[in-house]
Amino acid sequence: MADLLDDPGWRRLLAAARRSLERTGGSLDGAVSLSAPTDAERLVVIGVTGVHRPAGVGRLTVRLAELDEHLRAAYGAGLAVVLGPLRDRPGERRREAAGRDAVLSVAAECRHAGIAWYGEWLDGLRRDGTLTRIVRGGLPFADVVTVLDALPAVDEPLPALAERVLGDTKALADGFVRGVVLRALAGWHGVSAPSGAEQERALWELAGVVPDDLASQVLVLGVPASGGVLGEWLTSAAAVGVPFRVTLHQLRLAPLALDCDEVFVCENPAVLRAAAARPSRPLVCTEGVPSVAVHALLRAARAGTRIWWRNDFDWTGVRLTAAALARYPAAAAWRMSATDYVDAATTGGPLLGSPVATPWDPRLASAMCETGRAVMEERLLGELLDDLHAGQSR
């Protein structure tokens, strides 16, 4: 039988028969064809069918049942035996369909089911073949749903979350579950899929999970505080106008209280760096997506402390601003009005992504859609510094 599979006259004919049998689940009802056959192939087909084919014929066709009958008569074994193990592709498709249904059934039990981002995430898994790879590889999709069910957390260390929901402190350190959960978190928060450790950390922190309390940091300027050694450091740095970087680990050392009536929040370090040239009102820089450390610091503000918040004028920026205003009752938008945007939008790159509402000033979203430009924070640097330096002296 192995000799037939390697024989130049039989090789293509049997390969075509294999493809047909695997495609149909072993049915002998069809036929196979060879285009531009060689003389060796022509002679084999003549032997199988008993019908003469002239030299130079362009295509030869053989019924599978006829080929099976010939093999049984000549070699005592039918086509399926000659070909060896065959894939049952219809059966595989049925099993994969059942597996996909089972995965989607698990997905439907998640508490986020029915929310737009969750449906879009599942659709993405279908479109790019991830769902098929999950089914074929028997990957633990139920663990992904279990983790998502537990989010958002409240400043929970990543190993603690993994232990709590999956019973293994290292279950989210790497691998399939971590990757698919991070992809879900990106869709949840309307940001791009992470492409590095720093972006992954930011995504976890958006969900209230702390991968590393030393990597979670916040940059501050002129923020006096009381409470433990960190309070002393912050107050000393504020007194001399030196920018100071605080880690989440430091914020957890002792209870902290911010000794100021207002705090300004910006997105880009360039604003804080420029503000440090002169005495400044208390300023916190998120450096993009606010870390757990940012929120831990702002939670230390006294009741009623006004938090002035701003981000870049792009869809991610206004989404982050809206989330901050919802999170902090005493927060207000800082230079984030439609007027501020229109005045600054004489230049700027293209505005990418999906539009979002700007509830603090509905005209802003409309102006951004109409103008189609993203305006970075530095474009308003002069106005921001005027606000930060107003009435300050040293």
SULWOFEN-V358367 format. One record per residue. PSI is psi in degrees with one decimal (NA if undefined). OMEGA is omega as a letter, one per 40 degrees, with the letter a starting at -180 (999 if undefined). NEAR is the number of other ideal C-beta (glycine too) atoms within 12 Angstrom. Layout:
PSI | OMEGA | NEAR
PSI | OMEGA | NEAR
This chain:
-40.5 | i | 20
-33.3 | i | 14
-38.0 | i | 13
-41.9 | a | 28
-25.7 | a | 23
-7.3 | a | 13
128.8 | a | 21
-29.3 | i | 19
-26.1 | a | 25
-22.5 | a | 36
-53.7 | a | 23
-35.8 | a | 29
-45.7 | i | 42
-33.5 | i | 38
-39.9 | i | 21
-38.5 | i | 30
-41.0 | i | 41
-47.6 | a | 28
-41.3 | a | 20
-46.9 | a | 33
-40.1 | i | 34
-36.8 | a | 26
-33.4 | a | 23
4.1 | a | 23
25.4 | i | 20
8.6 | a | 26
136.7 | i | 22
14.0 | a | 24
-20.1 | a | 16
-166.2 | i | 25
160.3 | i | 25
152.9 | a | 34
153.0 | i | 23
125.4 | i | 30
147.9 | i | 15
56.5 | a | 14
150.4 | i | 31
169.5 | i | 23
-39.0 | i | 18
-41.4 | i | 20
-38.5 | i | 32
-42.0 | a | 29
-37.4 | i | 23
-46.5 | a | 29
-38.7 | i | 35
-43.0 | i | 22
-36.7 | a | 25
-43.6 | a | 37
-21.8 | a | 22
13.9 | a | 13
130.2 | a | 16
137.0 | i | 13
127.0 | a | 25
154.9 | i | 14
142.5 | i | 15
1.7 | i | 12
141.9 | a | 22
-26.2 | a | 14
141.0 | i | 18
136.4 | a | 36
137.3 | i | 24
132.3 | i | 38
138.9 | a | 24
-37.9 | i | 33
-37.9 | i | 23
-39.0 | i | 26
-40.9 | i | 39
-43.5 | a | 32
-41.6 | i | 20
-44.3 | a | 30
-39.5 | i | 31
-42.1 | a | 19
-39.3 | a | 15
-32.5 | a | 19
-1.8 | i | 21
18.7 | i | 11
135.7 | a | 19
177.5 | a | 25
-43.2 | a | 39
-37.2 | a | 26
-41.3 | a | 20
-41.5 | a | 30
-22.7 | a | 31
-165.6 | a | 19
130.9 | a | 12
142.7 | i | 26
141.1 | i | 20
83.1 | a | 19
-40.8 | i | 20
-40.9 | i | 18
-39.7 | i | 17
-41.8 | i | 19
-39.3 | i | 20
-43.6 | a | 15
-39.6 | i | 19
-39.2 | i | 24
-42.0 | i | 17
-38.9 | i | 15
-41.0 | i | 24
-40.8 | i | 26
-39.5 | a | 16
-42.0 | i | 20
-44.1 | a | 33
-31.0 | i | 25
-41.0 | i | 17
-43.1 | a | 26
-36.0 | a | 32
-18.0 | a | 17
-10.1 | a | 20
145.3 | a | 31
-14.3 | i | 17
-5.4 | a | 29
138.2 | a | 21
-14.8 | i | 13
143.6 | a | 16
-47.6 | a | 15
-35.1 | a | 25
-43.2 | i | 29
-39.9 | i | 21
-37.8 | i | 20
-45.3 | i | 34
-41.8 | i | 35
-39.4 | i | 17
-38.3 | i | 20
-34.6 | i | 31
-48.1 | a | 20
-40.0 | a | 12
7.8 | i | 16
0.1 | a | 15
-39.7 | a | 26
-41.1 | i | 30
-41.3 | i | 22
-35.3 | i | 21
-46.3 | a | 32
-48.3 | a | 27
-35.2 | a | 17
-3.4 | a | 16
35.3 | a | 15
149.1 | a | 23
71.2 | a | 23
-30.9 | i | 34
-32.2 | i | 24
-35.9 | i | 28
-47.2 | a | 40
-37.9 | i | 33
-42.1 | i | 28
-46.0 | a | 41
-35.2 | i | 38
-29.6 | a | 25
-1.1 | a | 28
148.3 | e | 33
152.1 | i | 26
-176.2 | i | 27
90.8 | i | 18
45.1 | a | 28
128.8 | i | 27
142.7 | a | 28
-45.0 | i | 40
-33.8 | i | 23
-40.7 | i | 24
-45.9 | a | 36
-42.1 | i | 30
-41.8 | a | 19
-42.9 | a | 22
-23.9 | a | 28
-6.0 | i | 28
18.7 | a | 15
117.5 | a | 22
-22.9 | a | 16
6.3 | a | 17
-22.9 | a | 26
14.5 | a | 41
-35.5 | i | 21
-174.5 | i | 16
-173.8 | a | 19
-49.9 | a | 25
-46.3 | i | 30
-46.7 | a | 31
-43.6 | a | 26
-34.2 | i | 35
-44.8 | i | 42
-37.8 | i | 40
-40.4 | i | 32
-41.9 | a | 40
-35.9 | i | 39
-44.6 | i | 29
-38.9 | i | 31
-44.2 | a | 30
7.8 | i | 33
36.3 | i | 29
168.0 | i | 34
154.1 | i | 21
139.7 | a | 23
145.2 | a | 27
27.1 | i | 14
170.3 | a | 12
-38.4 | a | 16
-42.3 | i | 20
-35.4 | i | 22
-43.5 | i | 32
-43.9 | a | 31
-38.3 | i | 37
-45.1 | i | 38
-42.6 | a | 43
-30.5 | i | 44
-29.6 | i | 39
9.7 | i | 35
19.8 | a | 29
137.2 | a | 39
103.9 | i | 34
-32.9 | a | 37
114.6 | a | 25
-5.3 | i | 29
-32.4 | i | 20
-24.8 | i | 24
113.5 | a | 38
165.4 | i | 35
136.8 | a | 44
127.7 | a | 36
159.5 | i | 47
125.7 | i | 42
37.8 | a | 38
94.2 | i | 48
150.9 | a | 32
165.5 | i | 38
150.1 | a | 22
99.3 | i | 24
-170.5 | a | 19
-32.6 | i | 17
-39.8 | i | 35
-40.3 | i | 28
-43.3 | i | 21
-45.6 | a | 28
-42.0 | a | 40
-41.6 | i | 27
-42.3 | i | 18
-38.9 | i | 27
-37.9 | a | 33
-31.2 | a | 19
5.3 | i | 18
34.4 | a | 29
127.0 | i | 24
145.0 | a | 30
133.3 | i | 34
126.5 | a | 31
135.1 | i | 38
158.3 | i | 27
-34.4 | i | 34
-44.2 | i | 23
-39.0 | a | 30
-20.7 | a | 39
-1.6 | a | 25
-38.6 | a | 19
155.0 | i | 19
137.1 | a | 16
144.4 | i | 34
127.7 | i | 25
127.2 | a | 37
63.3 | i | 24
155.5 | a | 32
-13.6 | i | 19
151.8 | i | 31
132.4 | i | 44
141.5 | a | 42
125.5 | i | 48
171.8 | a | 50
-36.8 | a | 39
131.1 | a | 29
-25.3 | a | 25
-32.4 | i | 24
-45.7 | i | 39
-39.5 | i | 38
-42.4 | i | 25
-36.6 | a | 27
-28.8 | a | 38
-10.5 | a | 28
-20.2 | i | 20
164.3 | i | 21
133.2 | a | 23
149.9 | i | 40
160.1 | a | 36
128.2 | a | 41
133.4 | i | 46
134.2 | i | 53
124.4 | a | 43
-20.5 | a | 43
43.5 | i | 32
-131.5 | i | 29
127.9 | a | 38
131.2 | i | 41
170.2 | i | 40
-33.9 | i | 42
-39.6 | i | 39
-49.5 | a | 43
-34.8 | i | 33
-40.1 | i | 33
-45.4 | a | 44
-26.3 | i | 40
-18.7 | i | 28
-2.4 | i | 37
146.0 | i | 32
156.0 | i | 23
132.8 | i | 14
-6.6 | i | 15
126.6 | a | 29
128.7 | i | 25
113.6 | i | 41
116.0 | a | 34
138.7 | i | 39
162.5 | i | 46
-178.4 | i | 41
154.5 | i | 39
73.2 | i | 46
175.1 | a | 38
-34.4 | i | 32
-41.9 | a | 32
-45.4 | a | 40
-29.0 | i | 43
-42.7 | i | 32
-37.3 | i | 39
-44.6 | i | 45
-40.7 | i | 30
-39.3 | i | 30
-42.1 | a | 35
-31.8 | i | 28
-30.2 | a | 16
-36.6 | a | 22
110.0 | a | 29
-31.2 | a | 15
9.9 | a | 21
152.3 | i | 32
154.7 | i | 24
138.8 | a | 33
112.7 | i | 35
44.0 | a | 39
34.4 | i | 42
168.6 | i | 27
-38.0 | i | 27
-44.3 | i | 18
-42.5 | a | 31
-50.5 | a | 41
-40.4 | i | 22
-32.0 | a | 20
-12.6 | a | 32
25.5 | i | 29
-24.2 | i | 11
166.0 | i | 15
158.6 | i | 25
174.9 | i | 16
145.1 | i | 15
108.5 | a | 28
158.8 | i | 19
-177.0 | a | 20
134.4 | i | 20
149.3 | i | 23
160.5 | a | 26
154.0 | i | 22
79.1 | a | 31
-25.4 | i | 18
-20.8 | i | 27
88.9 | a | 27
-24.3 | i | 18
-24.1 | a | 21
-49.2 | a | 37
-40.6 | i | 30
-43.5 | a | 18
-38.9 | i | 28
-42.2 | i | 39
-41.3 | a | 24
-41.2 | a | 16
-39.4 | i | 27
21.5 | a | 21
143.6 | i | 25
135.6 | a | 26
116.3 | a | 38
157.1 | a | 28
-36.9 | a | 42
-21.6 | i | 25
-24.8 | i | 28
18.9 | a | 35
-43.4 | a | 26
-46.8 | a | 18
-39.7 | a | 25
-42.4 | i | 36
-35.5 | i | 30
-42.5 | i | 20
-42.1 | a | 26
-28.8 | a | 39
-8.2 | a | 26
125.5 | i | 17
12.8 | a | 13
142.1 | i | 22
157.7 | a | 10
NA | 999 | 14
